[in-house]
């Protein structure tokens, strides 16, 4: 059972007017989860819906921050390097310094595409693809 938030006269003085929005994103929570987020929102002087919106939009912005994108791209670069160098080494093949430098050039050239492909895969399927 959801707890309705009572609006007191002081609420209307401290909270900004609502902006008309037409789309809804919803989820179901346990009573304990609901109480927890309600306490946080009230502690910040926000309507519960405003706090939830802020948290969701902050998560979206976080995904597109240049630092996050750069870190994810470099993580994909490490993955490319490991996958492409460990397999031949595990088969007992040797890698010359020139082959390794060529592999580094390959990784540098392809890391952005690998990161983009990985993000697209996660967004479309929600699972890690081999």
Backbone bond lengths (Angstrom), bond angles and torsions (degrees), N, CA, C in turn:
res aa  C-N    CA-C-N  psi(-1)  N-CA   C-N-CA  omega(-1)  CA-C   N-CA-C  phi
1 X - - - 1.435 - - 1.525 108.05 -
2 X 1.318 117.13 126.53 1.463 122.25 -179.74 1.514 109.98 -79.66
3 X 1.310 115.09 143.33 1.456 121.33 179.23 1.517 107.77 -93.66
4 X 1.317 116.45 123.00 1.465 120.19 -179.82 1.516 109.08 -77.19
5 X 1.308 116.49 139.16 1.460 121.76 178.51 1.516 108.71 -87.54
6 X 1.315 116.15 120.74 1.459 121.82 178.59 1.532 108.23 -80.36
7 X 1.303 117.38 132.45 1.459 121.66 177.77 1.511 108.45 -93.15
8 X 1.320 114.86 120.88 1.459 119.33 178.07 1.522 108.65 -99.98
9 X 1.312 118.08 163.24 1.468 120.39 178.65 1.528 112.15 -55.87
10 X 1.336 117.40 -35.35 1.470 118.93 -179.19 1.519 111.45 -69.31
11 X 1.362 118.39 -28.15 1.461 121.32 177.53 1.520 111.13 -60.31
12 X 1.311 116.62 -44.65 1.464 119.68 -176.44 1.526 111.62 -67.97
13 X 1.334 117.34 -21.86 1.458 120.18 178.84 1.531 112.16 -80.88
14 X 1.333 117.69 -26.41 1.461 121.35 -173.40 1.523 113.83 -105.27
15 X 1.282 118.30 -16.05 1.456 120.59 -177.16 1.520 109.82 -104.81
16 X 1.349 117.03 137.91 1.465 119.76 179.96 1.526 111.25 -69.69
17 X 1.314 114.96 159.35 1.465 120.02 177.92 1.524 109.34 -62.76
18 X 1.305 115.91 147.91 1.462 120.65 -179.77 1.522 110.76 -77.36
19 X 1.316 115.23 143.55 1.459 122.31 174.69 1.522 106.76 -93.98
20 X 1.308 116.89 138.01 1.462 120.55 -179.27 1.526 110.17 -69.40
21 X 1.314 116.08 123.19 1.466 122.35 177.33 1.519 107.10 -126.31
22 X 1.345 116.04 150.41 1.461 118.80 -172.25 1.526 114.42 -119.47
23 X 1.312 118.67 -9.03 1.457 121.41 -178.33 1.524 109.48 -108.53
24 X 1.341 116.33 149.00 1.454 121.15 -177.39 1.524 109.89 -125.89
25 X 1.325 115.85 137.02 1.462 122.88 169.74 1.521 104.94 -123.43
26 X 1.323 117.02 121.94 1.467 118.14 -174.65 1.520 111.13 -129.07
27 X 1.324 113.91 164.89 1.457 121.68 176.72 1.523 107.97 -151.18
28 X 1.293 116.15 166.41 1.460 120.74 176.93 1.518 108.13 -108.03
29 X 1.336 115.54 142.38 1.455 122.16 -178.07 1.514 109.73 -129.49
30 X 1.317 115.20 157.16 1.462 119.46 171.04 1.522 107.36 -76.29
31 X 1.320 115.86 167.15 1.465 119.51 177.19 1.527 110.22 -59.10
32 X 1.327 117.01 -41.66 1.463 120.68 -178.67 1.533 110.96 -65.27
33 X 1.321 117.20 -42.01 1.468 120.79 178.81 1.526 110.27 -64.07
34 X 1.322 115.47 -44.33 1.462 119.75 -179.78 1.525 110.71 -61.43
35 X 1.320 115.96 -45.63 1.469 120.07 -179.86 1.531 110.71 -61.33
36 X 1.314 116.45 -38.89 1.464 120.77 -179.35 1.527 111.53 -64.51
37 X 1.329 117.31 -48.01 1.468 118.61 -178.54 1.519 111.26 -71.84
38 X 1.334 116.36 -30.80 1.461 119.37 177.43 1.534 110.47 -64.94
39 X 1.351 116.18 -41.35 1.470 120.15 177.64 1.528 110.89 -62.13
40 X 1.318 116.75 -42.31 1.464 120.23 -179.50 1.528 110.31 -63.50
41 X 1.323 116.65 -47.14 1.465 120.51 -179.66 1.524 111.03 -60.98
42 X 1.314 116.36 -46.39 1.460 119.83 179.57 1.520 110.98 -63.10
43 X 1.330 116.51 -38.07 1.452 120.67 178.72 1.526 112.28 -63.69
44 X 1.314 116.80 -25.29 1.457 121.48 177.41 1.529 112.55 -94.76
45 X 1.322 115.98 0.59 1.460 119.83 179.65 1.518 112.75 71.49
46 X 1.326 116.77 31.19 1.465 120.90 -178.75 1.522 110.10 -119.28
47 X 1.328 114.47 154.61 1.453 119.48 168.48 1.522 106.34 -65.82
48 X 1.307 117.00 150.75 1.461 121.09 179.37 1.528 110.38 -56.49
49 X 1.314 117.52 -44.94 1.466 120.78 -178.73 1.526 111.60 -63.00
50 X 1.341 117.19 -36.04 1.468 120.73 178.47 1.526 110.69 -66.12
51 X 1.339 115.86 -43.39 1.455 119.79 -179.90 1.524 110.66 -64.28
52 X 1.337 116.76 -44.77 1.464 120.63 179.12 1.529 110.18 -60.61
53 X 1.317 117.48 -44.33 1.473 121.68 178.43 1.522 110.35 -59.81
54 X 1.332 116.60 -46.30 1.466 120.69 179.66 1.530 111.58 -59.24
55 X 1.326 116.39 -42.89 1.467 120.63 -179.67 1.529 110.47 -65.58
56 X 1.322 117.26 -44.69 1.465 120.45 179.29 1.526 111.73 -62.74
57 X 1.323 116.40 -46.30 1.459 119.63 -178.74 1.525 111.59 -68.13
58 X 1.324 117.75 -33.58 1.467 120.57 175.87 1.529 110.23 -64.36
59 X 1.334 116.63 -38.79 1.467 119.84 177.98 1.523 110.75 -64.63
60 X 1.327 117.05 -39.33 1.473 120.72 177.71 1.518 110.10 -64.85
61 X 1.323 116.62 -46.15 1.478 120.04 179.79 1.518 110.73 -62.74
62 X 1.312 117.53 -37.92 1.472 122.49 -179.75 1.530 110.81 -60.17
63 X 1.310 116.92 -37.58 1.463 120.30 -179.95 1.518 111.88 -65.91
64 X 1.302 117.21 -26.19 1.454 120.68 -175.13 1.528 112.99 -105.96
65 X 1.324 116.65 9.13 1.464 119.56 177.05 1.515 109.01 -68.03
66 X 1.325 117.68 139.38 1.467 120.13 -179.08 1.528 113.18 -54.92
67 X 1.340 117.59 -38.11 1.462 119.58 -179.63 1.525 111.05 -66.02
68 X 1.327 116.08 -40.57 1.463 119.65 179.99 1.519 110.53 -67.37
69 X 1.324 116.54 -41.62 1.464 120.41 178.65 1.522 109.87 -64.62
70 X 1.331 117.31 -43.28 1.463 121.00 179.66 1.524 110.89 -63.01
71 X 1.321 116.88 -44.21 1.465 120.38 179.59 1.521 110.85 -63.28
72 X 1.330 117.46 -42.77 1.461 120.47 179.00 1.529 110.51 -64.92
73 X 1.327 117.18 -39.69 1.459 121.04 179.02 1.521 110.41 -63.82
74 X 1.322 117.08 -43.29 1.467 119.86 178.90 1.525 111.33 -67.67
75 X 1.308 117.31 -33.26 1.461 120.45 174.84 1.523 110.22 -63.56
76 X 1.321 116.95 -40.82 1.464 120.16 176.67 1.524 111.04 -66.61
77 X 1.333 117.12 -33.18 1.464 120.68 176.80 1.528 110.20 -63.22
78 X 1.325 116.37 -44.31 1.468 120.10 177.78 1.520 110.17 -62.16
79 X 1.316 116.39 -41.53 1.470 120.66 178.28 1.527 110.79 -61.12
80 X 1.341 116.57 -46.47 1.466 120.12 178.09 1.525 110.76 -58.71
81 X 1.318 116.36 -45.28 1.456 120.68 -178.92 1.525 110.96 -61.85
82 X 1.314 116.52 -47.15 1.470 119.78 -179.61 1.519 112.41 -63.76
83 X 1.308 116.33 -48.30 1.465 119.82 -178.01 1.529 111.14 -61.40
84 X 1.323 115.51 -41.73 1.463 118.95 -175.18 1.523 114.36 -82.82
85 X 1.325 118.31 -15.67 1.466 119.21 178.17 1.519 112.64 -105.20
86 X 1.313 118.32 -34.72 1.470 119.65 -177.24 1.519 113.13 -69.58
87 X 1.309 117.17 -39.92 1.472 118.86 -177.45 1.522 111.94 -58.18
88 X 1.345 119.79 -51.87 1.468 118.60 177.95 1.534 112.64 -62.73
89 X 1.318 117.41 -38.15 1.467 120.12 179.43 1.524 111.19 -64.58
90 X 1.329 117.18 -38.50 1.463 120.77 178.22 1.526 112.14 -67.28
91 X 1.328 116.72 -25.40 1.473 120.75 176.04 1.523 111.10 -80.94
92 X 1.336 117.12 -1.84 1.452 121.38 178.25 1.517 114.02 92.35
93 X 1.306 117.60 5.90 1.456 120.61 179.66 1.526 109.70 -78.38
94 X 1.316 116.38 150.07 1.464 121.84 177.41 1.525 108.58 -97.00
95 X 1.310 115.93 151.71 1.460 121.03 177.44 1.524 107.83 -120.54
96 X 1.300 115.77 124.23 1.462 120.28 178.50 1.528 109.38 -78.12
97 X 1.330 116.86 160.67 1.461 118.81 176.31 1.535 112.11 -56.63
98 X 1.328 117.85 -37.59 1.475 120.45 178.58 1.532 110.67 -66.35
99 X 1.325 118.20 -39.65 1.471 121.10 177.41 1.531 110.40 -63.22
100 X 1.335 115.50 -39.39 1.459 119.14 178.92 1.529 110.61 -66.50
101 X 1.329 117.86 -43.10 1.468 120.95 177.26 1.528 110.37 -61.45
102 X 1.334 116.21 -39.47 1.474 120.28 177.52 1.532 110.11 -64.17
103 X 1.318 116.52 -39.15 1.472 120.53 177.36 1.523 109.89 -63.56
104 X 1.327 118.28 -41.46 1.462 120.99 177.48 1.524 111.25 -62.71
105 X 1.329 117.46 -39.34 1.474 120.28 176.35 1.529 110.16 -63.89
106 X 1.334 116.96 -41.98 1.461 121.69 178.40 1.533 110.24 -59.54
107 X 1.334 115.81 -46.71 1.467 120.44 -179.30 1.526 110.45 -62.16
108 X 1.329 116.69 -45.70 1.468 120.72 -179.40 1.522 110.85 -60.78
109 X 1.319 117.10 -38.26 1.462 122.09 -179.19 1.530 112.32 -72.30
110 X 1.326 117.18 -34.04 1.465 120.77 -170.36 1.526 116.13 -107.76
111 X 1.332 118.33 -1.69 1.461 119.67 -174.88 1.531 113.05 -65.48
112 X 1.333 118.18 -35.79 1.467 120.19 -179.50 1.523 111.08 -67.46
113 X 1.324 116.53 -41.09 1.467 119.89 177.77 1.528 110.40 -66.10
114 X 1.328 116.95 -41.00 1.466 120.44 178.91 1.527 110.48 -61.91
115 X 1.327 117.16 -41.54 1.468 120.85 179.12 1.525 110.51 -65.89
116 X 1.328 116.49 -44.02 1.464 120.83 179.01 1.528 110.94 -62.26
117 X 1.328 116.65 -43.89 1.471 121.01 179.15 1.528 111.12 -63.08
118 X 1.326 116.72 -41.53 1.469 120.36 179.81 1.530 110.77 -64.32
119 X 1.327 117.10 -44.51 1.465 120.08 178.75 1.520 111.51 -63.33
120 X 1.329 116.50 -42.39 1.463 120.55 178.05 1.522 110.46 -60.71
121 X 1.328 116.70 -43.12 1.462 121.00 179.11 1.521 111.46 -61.80
122 X 1.333 117.21 -44.37 1.458 120.54 178.90 1.520 111.39 -63.20
123 X 1.315 116.86 -42.23 1.464 120.59 -177.62 1.520 111.98 -69.49
124 X 1.330 117.46 -37.63 1.456 120.61 -177.16 1.523 112.35 -79.49
125 X 1.296 116.55 -41.94 1.445 119.05 -173.35 1.523 113.60 -109.03
126 X 1.318 116.63 -21.86 1.447 119.87 -179.46 1.512 113.43 72.35
127 X 1.319 116.99 11.29 1.470 120.96 179.44 1.510 109.59 -137.25
128 X 1.323 115.34 158.83 1.455 120.57 178.12 1.515 109.48 -77.66
129 X 1.291 116.79 129.46 1.456 121.84 179.70 1.529 108.79 -100.84
130 X 1.328 118.06 140.36 1.464 119.97 179.06 1.503 112.42 -66.42
